Amino acid sequence: MVDYDALNELIATLLAGPLALQVTLDAPLGARTTYGVGGTARALVALDTPDDVMALVEALHGTGVSTIPVGRGSNLLVADSGFAGVAVVMRGAFSDIVIDGTTVIAGGAAKLPVVARAAVNAGLSGFTWAVGVPGSIGGAIRMNAGGHGAEMADAVASADIVELENVDLQNAGERTWSVDELDFGYRRSALRSSQLVLRTTLELEPGDVSEGKAEMIEIVQWRRNNQPGGQNAGSVFANPPGESAGRLIDTAGLKGFRIGSAEVSPKHANFIQADPGGSADDVLALMKEIMRRVHDMCGVQLHAETHVVGFEEGTWQPQ
């Protein structure tokens, strides 16, 4: 249940404070996602520096208002009704990439393909897979993003995290989480949506620049050949153990299946395409129908990789 009085009071505090010029009210949020559909955030706050982060933490203190970090929006579905809370975007110094030997320190807002190319150009290997993932470092840490037989857990040494909600101001501020604390699993980590990844430290291996560039070209070409373009958020469902979610969806006869403005991609069954000007609610309805039919026909319960925001509780799981 949204406490709109608390939300409006927080907005007044933000507009009167040091972040006033970095606050946008009723900001398009769905438009920031790769689906390109969905509603607005009641407030969007852009953070450029660690001081900005702490100013937001102090403003949020005691309000109970929900927050959601937003990176490249490549794994996010925002309800048509929007998000009655504060969306947080990082920019400025949080996009920086620093390389020292085999260590790469990348800001939470750094784009994965940019980090991958920087690492290869520095003669490092172990992160080329990320050139084809249209996300940010922060989002990739949160979901342990991966591809082509590798994942974030293979390279991450630590991450600097800030808790945004329900913070004891005496102990507020960034804290470095070890890879053990991050507790990576298949397309998951220990991070909650209220925790902001400021930067991460990757430990890579020495590599050959020419080989790395050739590998990245192959990865980009493979994705173009095997995955659809257009408005989608990549793989919708995690692969069950020993199985392919795309194969199961195809087996259920759902390639090309449509609900309203959302369609299961005819090219890859684990992708959902959203029509331009379409509905996020249609995308969610299609996700639920896919889960229901795959369970009924194949006996497998699919689990979504996509993070959904703004939908009413109880609307997510299929009936």
N, C-alpha and C positions, 0 to 999 in steps of 0.2 A: 504494500500500500504506500503510495507516494504522499509525503507530507508537503503539500504545496506551500504552506505558510513558511516552513523551514527552507524550502527551495527558493522562494521569493526573497526571504531574508538574506540567504547566502548570495543571491545575485546582487542585491543592494550593497552588500559588503564588498563583493568583488569590484563593482563599478565605482566604489568610493576609495578603493585601495590602489596599490602599486601596479596591479595587473589590469587596470581599467581599460587601457588601450589594446589589450590582448584578449579581450572578452567579446565574443559575438553571440548575440541572443537569437534564438530560433534559427540556429545555423543549419544549413543543409548537411545532413550526416550520411544519409543513404547515397547521396551523390559522391561522397568521398570513398565509397566502396567500389570494388571491381564489378559487383552486380549492377551498380548504378541505379538502384531502386531503393525505396524506403524514405522515411520521413526525416524530421529535423531533431536536433538536440536542443533542449531548452536553453542551454548555454554551452559554448565551446571556448575553452581556454587554451591559448598557445603559449608554450613555455620555451624560452630561449636559453636560460641559464639555471644553474643550481639554486640561485637566490629566488628565481621565479617559482621553482618547485616548492621551496619552503614557504613562500608567501601563499601558495595555494593550499598547502597542508594546514597552515594556521587558519586560513579562511574556512576550510572545511571542518575544522575541529568542533565536535559537539553537535553538528547539524544533522547527521544521519543521512545526508544526501548521497545518492549513488553516483559513482563515477565510472567511466570506461575509457581506458587508454585507446587511442586510435592511431594506428600506424599507416600502412599503405591501403588498409581496408580490403586486403586480398583474402581474408578468411572471416568476413563479417557480414551478417545479414541484419539490417535495421528494419524494424516494423514500420508499416505505413503510417501508424499513429505516432511514430517517433520515440524519442527517449527522454523521459522526464527526469533528467539529471544533468550532470556535467561531463561532457566529452573532453578529453585531454589530448592535445597533440603536441609533439615535441619538434623543435626545429633548431636553427642556429647551431650552437656548439654540440648539440646532441646528434648532429649528422657527421661529426668529425671521425676520421679514421687515422690512427697512428700505428706505424709498423716499426718494430725494433727487433731485428733478428728474425726469429720465428714466432714472435709474439705480435698479435694484432689486437689493438684496443679499438673497438668500434662503438660509436654512440648508438643509443637505442633507436634513433630515427634514421640511422644509416640504411640505405637500400641494400638488400642482399646481393643483387647483381653487381653493384658498385664495389662492395667489399670483396666479392669473389675476384673481380678483375684487378683490384688493387693488390690482392694477395698474390695472384699469378704474376703480375708485373714486377713484384718484389722477389720473385723466384721461390714462391712457396706453393706447396701442394696440400691437398686435404680439404679444400673448400670450393673446388671448381663446380661441384654439383649445384651450388647456390646461385649460379649465374642464370638459371632458368626459373627461379622462384621470385615472383613479384611482390615480395613482402619486405618488412623492416626487421632489423635485428631484434627489437623488442618483442614483436609479435612472434618471431621465429623461436625465441627463447621460451615464450609462454607455452607454445604448442609443440615444442621440439620438432620443428619443421625438418623435412628431409626429402630426399629424392635420389634416384640412381644409386641405391645401395648405401647411402650415407645419411647422416642426420646431425643436428646441432650438437647432440650429446657427444659425438665423436671428437669435436674440436673445442668445446667450451671448457675453460678452466675455472671461471668464476663470473659472476654478474653483480653489478651494483644496483641495488633495489631500494625504492622508497615506498612505504605504505602511505596511501592517501587517506584512508578512512579509519575512523575510530582509533586515532593515534593519541598516545600519551605524549604531550608536547615536550615533557622533560627528556624523553628518549627518542624524539622524532629525528629524522634525517636519514641519509642513505646508509645502507649496510651492505657489506660484501657477502654474497652467498657463495659458498663453495659448490662445486658440481654435485657433491653428495646431498647438500641441502636442497638443491634444485630438484633432485629426485626425478630425473628424466625417465619417462617411459615412452611407449609407442604413441606418438602424437599427443603427449601430455607432459606437464611438469607440475611442481608443487605450487606454482604461482597462481594467485587469485586475480580476478579482474581489477581489484582495487590496488594492485601492486604495480608500480611503474618501473620498467627497466631503463635505467639511465645510460648504462654502457655495459659492455661485456668484454672479457678477455678471452681470446682464442689462442690456443697453442697449436701451431701447424708444423709441417715438416718441410725441409728443403726440397725444392723441386726444380725442374727445367722449365724455363719460361716458354720456349717454343712448344714443348709437349703440353703444357698447361693451356696455352692459347688454342691449340688444336683440339684438345678435349672439350673446351668450352664451346667451340664452334660445333662440334658433334652433338653436344647436349642441347644447344639452342635449336639445331636442325631437327633433332629427334622430337623435341616438343612441338615444333611447328608441324611435323608430319603426323604426330600421333594424338595431339590434343587440340581441341577446338579453340578458336579465338572468340572475339565478341565478349558479351557481358556475362562473365561467370566468375566463380571463386575457386577454381581449381577442383581438386577432388573433394567431393561432398562428404563421403563416408570413409572411415578408416577401414583398411583391409582386415577382415577377421583372421585369426591365426590360421596360417596355411591356405588361405583362400584370397581371391580377388573380389573386392566389392563390385567393381565394374562387371566382372563375369557373372556374378550373381544377379545383378540388375538386368543384364542382357538376357540371362536365362529366364528371368521372370517376364520377358517380352516387353520391356519398358523403354527400349531405345526409341526415341521419337515421341514418347508419350507426353501429353501436354495437359496442364491444368491452367486455364486462363492464359496469362502472359508468360508462363514458365514452361520450359520443355526439357526433357531428358535429351541430352545431345545425341544425335544420330551417329556422331563420330566416336564418342567415348561415353559409355553409359554412366560413369561416375561423375559426370559433369552436368550441371543444370545451367541452361542458358536463360537469361532474363531478357525479355523484349525491351527495347528502348521505350521509356515511358511506362514500363510495366509496374507490377505490384509485388512487393516483398511478401505480402500475405499469400500470393499465389505460389511463390517459391517455397514457403514453409509448408503449404498444403501439399505440394508435390513431394517434398522431402518425406512427409508423414506417410503419404500413399506408397512411396517406394519402400519405406521400412515395413509397412503392413504387408505389401504383396510379397516381398522377399521372405519375410517371416512365414507367411502362409504357404508359399510355394517351395521354399528351400529349407525352411526350418532354422534359419539363421537370423539373429537379431543384429541389425546394423547399428552402428553408433556414429553419429555425425562428428566430423572434424570442424564444421562451420560453427562459429560462435554467434548465437542469436541474441539480439538486444531489443528491448522495448516490448516484447510480446507478453501478454498476460500469463501468469502462472497457470499451469495446467493445459496450455494450448500446444505445448511442444510435442509430447509423446503421442503416437498414433492411438486412435481409439480401438 
